[in-house]
Amino acid sequence: MTAVLVPGATHVQSGKVRDLYALADGRLLMVASDRISAYDHVLSPGIPDKGEVLTRLSLWWFEQLADLLPHHVVSTDLPPGAPADWAGRAVVVERLDMVPVECVARGYLAGSGVEAYASTGEVCGVPLPPGLVEGAELPGPVFTPTTKASVGTHDQPMTYADVETAVGAELAAELRRLTLAVYERGRAVAADRGIVLADTKVEVGRRPDGTLVLADEVLTPDSSRFWPADQWAPGGPQPSFDKQYVRDWLSSPDSGWDRRGDRPPPRLPDAVVAATRARYVEAYERLTGQSFG
């Protein structure tokens, strides 16, 4: 995560995937790397072209969602002196006051929701019907927020009451409404492309005038679970077009890794890297109808 020196830009921070630079005019430059993370670890090696897939797909989705709320992208032009390989994966964005909540919408039981449901019958304080199995469709989409964790730490579930305490009742209600609206729009578009959108994470910031703005990325294989609709079969893990493939390999006997132990995760095999890249590209092409190449 070594910062790149760019004239007129100051490195602000590096996340699990993105690097952020402050520009002299007050805006920010956000660069999506090829890094991939799972279980709160940044893995090695990265996934070729992943940063560009995430950026191009987010730009496409921002336009599909523009009637729901504005987005933070100002320009896709690189500032003078920026590395040429940032083209296609760097965007100039507004500086926003980020809401300290990861806004998650779920339409299916998957991921951390499976364990939470098994132990409590709820996810983030939302009661669910009895008898659901992994991969099952929920009666309706639910808002299941988490905290915003730093690199190397884990997002913690929040109840809706927790969100109200953190940001106030009015903003909490608007976050829930917008998150579910983004999910419903994404779910409908994905369904037309033969894809089940199981869940998604949305990040929101505020302009100085209080306007809520969609930020970071949206409806990508990093922030969402995409399943091929023709292979959806409740009762266990689902085939996917996202980084669940990497999570599954890490948690399999093939990796030899215990994610609850002290050892860092192993290096990803070439075959896992290639298969993950193929899934990301297929998600982009199926959703947008455009060739990635």
C-alpha positions in Angstrom: 0.0 0.0 0.0 2.9 2.4 -0.8 1.6 5.8 -1.7 2.5 7.2 -5.1 4.0 10.7 -5.3 1.8 12.9 -7.6 2.4 16.6 -8.0 -0.3 18.6 -6.4 -1.7 15.6 -4.5 -1.2 14.6 -0.9 -1.8 11.0 0.1 -4.5 10.8 2.8 -5.1 7.2 3.4 -5.0 3.7 2.0 -7.9 1.3 2.6 -8.3 -2.3 1.9 -8.8 -1.6 -1.8 -8.6 2.2 -2.5 -6.0 4.9 -2.1 -7.2 8.4 -1.4 -5.3 11.6 -2.3 -6.2 15.3 -1.5 -5.9 17.7 -4.4 -5.0 21.3 -4.2 -8.5 22.4 -5.2 -10.1 20.7 -2.2 -11.4 17.7 -4.1 -10.1 14.1 -3.6 -8.6 11.6 -6.0 -9.7 8.1 -5.4 -7.7 5.2 -6.9 -9.1 1.7 -6.9 -6.2 -0.8 -6.7 -6.2 -4.5 -7.7 -5.9 -5.5 -4.0 -8.5 -7.9 -2.7 -9.4 -8.4 0.9 -11.2 -11.2 2.8 -11.8 -11.9 6.5 -10.2 -8.5 7.3 -6.9 -9.3 5.6 -5.5 -7.8 2.4 -4.4 -10.8 0.3 -1.6 -11.5 -2.1 -1.4 -11.3 -5.0 -4.0 -8.8 -6.3 -6.6 -9.6 -8.9 -5.5 -8.2 -12.4 -7.9 -5.5 -13.7 -10.0 -5.6 -10.5 -9.6 -1.9 -9.8 -10.7 -1.0 -13.3 -13.7 -3.3 -13.1 -14.8 -1.8 -9.8 -14.4 1.8 -11.1 -16.1 1.3 -14.5 -19.0 -0.7 -12.9 -19.5 1.9 -10.2 -19.6 4.7 -12.8 -22.2 2.8 -14.8 -24.3 2.2 -11.7 -24.0 5.8 -10.5 -25.9 6.8 -13.7 -28.5 4.1 -13.2 -29.2 5.5 -9.7 -28.9 9.2 -10.4 -32.7 9.8 -9.9 -32.4 8.3 -6.4 -29.6 10.4 -5.1 -26.5 12.2 -6.5 -23.0 10.6 -6.6 -19.6 12.0 -5.7 -17.8 11.7 -9.0 -16.6 15.0 -10.5 -14.3 13.8 -13.2 -12.6 10.7 -14.6 -9.7 12.8 -16.0 -6.3 12.1 -14.4 -4.5 15.1 -12.8 -1.2 16.1 -14.4 1.7 13.8 -13.3 -0.5 10.9 -12.3 0.7 7.4 -13.3 -0.6 6.3 -16.7 -1.8 3.0 -15.2 -4.3 4.9 -13.0 -6.4 5.5 -16.2 -9.7 3.7 -15.8 -9.4 3.2 -12.1 -9.0 6.7 -10.7 -11.8 9.3 -10.3 -11.8 12.8 -8.9 -14.6 13.1 -6.3 -16.2 15.6 -4.0 -14.9 15.9 -0.4 -17.8 14.8 1.8 -18.6 14.3 5.4 -18.9 10.5 5.4 -21.8 9.0 7.5 -20.2 6.7 10.1 -22.4 3.7 9.1 -22.0 1.0 6.5 -25.5 0.8 5.0 -26.3 -2.8 4.1 -29.4 -4.1 2.5 -30.2 -7.9 2.3 -32.7 -9.7 0.3 -31.3 -13.2 0.9 -29.8 -15.0 3.8 -26.0 -15.1 3.3 -22.6 -14.2 4.7 -22.5 -13.1 8.3 -26.3 -13.1 8.3 -26.4 -16.9 8.3 -24.5 -17.2 11.7 -26.5 -14.4 13.3 -29.8 -15.9 12.2 -28.8 -19.4 13.4 -28.0 -18.1 16.9 -30.7 -15.4 17.4 -33.3 -15.7 14.7 -32.4 -12.1 13.8 -29.9 -10.1 11.7 -28.9 -6.7 13.2 -31.9 -6.8 15.4 -34.3 -7.5 12.5 -36.4 -10.7 13.3 -36.7 -13.1 10.5 -39.1 -16.0 10.0 -38.1 -19.4 11.4 -36.9 -22.2 9.1 -34.8 -20.2 6.7 -31.8 -21.8 5.2 -28.6 -20.3 3.7 -29.3 -18.7 0.4 -33.0 -18.4 1.1 -34.9 -15.3 -0.1 -36.2 -13.1 2.7 -39.8 -12.1 2.9 -38.6 -8.6 1.9 -35.4 -6.6 1.8 -34.1 -5.6 5.2 -31.7 -2.8 6.4 -28.8 -4.4 8.3 -26.2 -1.8 9.0 -22.7 -2.2 10.5 -20.0 0.0 11.8 -17.3 1.4 9.5 -14.2 -0.5 10.5 -10.6 0.4 9.7 -8.2 -1.8 7.8 -7.5 -5.0 9.8 -10.6 -4.7 12.0 -14.1 -6.1 11.5 -17.3 -4.3 10.9 -19.7 -4.8 13.8 -23.5 -5.3 13.4 -25.7 -2.3 14.3 -29.3 -2.3 15.1 -31.5 0.4 13.7 -31.6 1.9 17.2 -27.8 2.0 17.2 -27.9 4.0 13.9 -30.5 6.4 15.4 -28.2 6.9 18.3 -25.1 7.5 16.1 -26.7 9.9 13.5 -30.1 10.9 14.8 -33.6 9.6 14.0 -34.1 11.7 10.8 -30.9 10.7 9.1 -31.2 7.1 10.2 -34.6 6.9 8.5 -33.3 8.5 5.3 -30.3 6.1 5.2 -32.6 3.1 5.5 -34.9 4.4 2.8 -32.1 5.2 0.4 -30.2 1.9 1.0 -33.3 -0.1 0.3 -34.1 2.0 -2.8 -30.6 1.4 -4.2 -30.9 -2.3 -3.4 -34.3 -2.6 -5.1 -33.1 -0.8 -8.2 -30.0 -2.9 -8.4 -32.0 -6.1 -7.8 -34.4 -5.3 -10.6 -31.6 -4.5 -13.1 -29.6 -7.6 -12.1 -32.6 -9.8 -12.4 -33.0 -8.7 -16.0 -29.4 -9.9 -16.6 -30.0 -13.3 -15.0 -28.3 -12.4 -11.7 -29.6 -12.5 -8.1 -28.5 -9.5 -6.1 -28.4 -11.2 -2.6 -27.2 -8.1 -0.7 -25.2 -4.9 -1.1 -23.3 -2.3 1.0 -23.8 1.4 0.3 -21.6 4.3 1.6 -23.1 7.8 1.9 -21.6 11.2 2.6 -23.0 14.7 3.1 -22.3 17.9 1.3 -22.0 21.1 3.4 -25.6 21.8 2.7 -26.7 18.5 4.1 -27.4 16.8 0.7 -26.8 13.0 0.9 -24.5 11.7 -1.8 -23.6 8.2 -2.9 -19.9 7.7 -2.4 -17.1 5.2 -2.7 -18.3 2.3 -4.9 -21.8 0.9 -5.6 -23.2 -2.5 -6.6 -19.8 -4.0 -7.4 -18.5 -7.6 -6.8 -16.6 -6.1 -3.8 -19.7 -4.5 -2.1 -22.4 -7.0 -3.2 -23.2 -10.7 -3.6 -24.1 -11.6 -7.1 -25.4 -15.1 -7.8 -26.2 -16.6 -11.2 -30.0 -16.9 -11.1 -30.2 -20.2 -13.0 -28.0 -21.8 -10.3 -29.7 -20.4 -7.3 -30.5 -23.3 -4.9 -31.2 -22.4 -1.2 -29.6 -24.7 1.3 -26.0 -23.7 1.2 -23.3 -21.5 -0.3 -24.2 -20.2 -3.8 -22.1 -19.9 -7.0 -21.1 -16.3 -7.3 -19.7 -13.4 -9.4 -18.0 -11.8 -6.5 -15.1 -12.3 -4.0 -17.1 -15.1 -2.2 -15.0 -17.4 -4.4 -11.9 -16.2 -2.6 -13.5 -16.5 0.8 -14.6 -20.1 0.0 -11.1 -21.1 -1.0 -9.6 -19.5 2.1 -12.0 -21.4 4.3 -11.5 -24.7 2.5 -9.0 -27.5 3.4 -7.1 -26.7 0.2 -5.8 -23.4 1.7 -4.7 -25.0 5.0 -5.6 -21.8 6.8 -7.5 -21.2 10.0 -9.0 -17.8 9.8 -9.5 -17.8 13.6 -5.8 -18.5 14.2 -2.8 -16.2 14.3 -1.2 -17.0 11.0 -1.8 -14.6 8.0 -3.6 -16.1 5.1 -1.7 -17.9 2.4 -0.8 -16.6 -1.0 -3.6 -17.1 -3.5 -2.9 -19.7 -6.1 -2.7 -18.6 -9.8 -5.8 -20.6 -10.6 -7.8 -18.9 -7.8 -6.6 -15.5 -9.0 -7.6 -16.2 -12.7 -11.0 -17.6 -11.7 -11.7 -14.6 -9.5 -10.8 -12.2 -12.3 -13.1 -14.0 -14.6 -16.0 -13.7 -12.2 -15.4 -9.9 -11.8 -15.3 -9.4 -15.5 -18.3 -11.5 -16.1 -20.3 -9.5 -13.5 -19.3 -6.3 -15.3 -20.2 -7.6 -18.8 -23.5 -9.2 -17.8 -24.7 -6.2 -15.8 -23.7 -3.4 -18.2 -24.0 -5.3 -21.5 -20.6 -4.0 -22.4 -17.4 -5.8 -23.2 -14.7 -5.2 -20.6 -11.9 -5.8 -23.0 
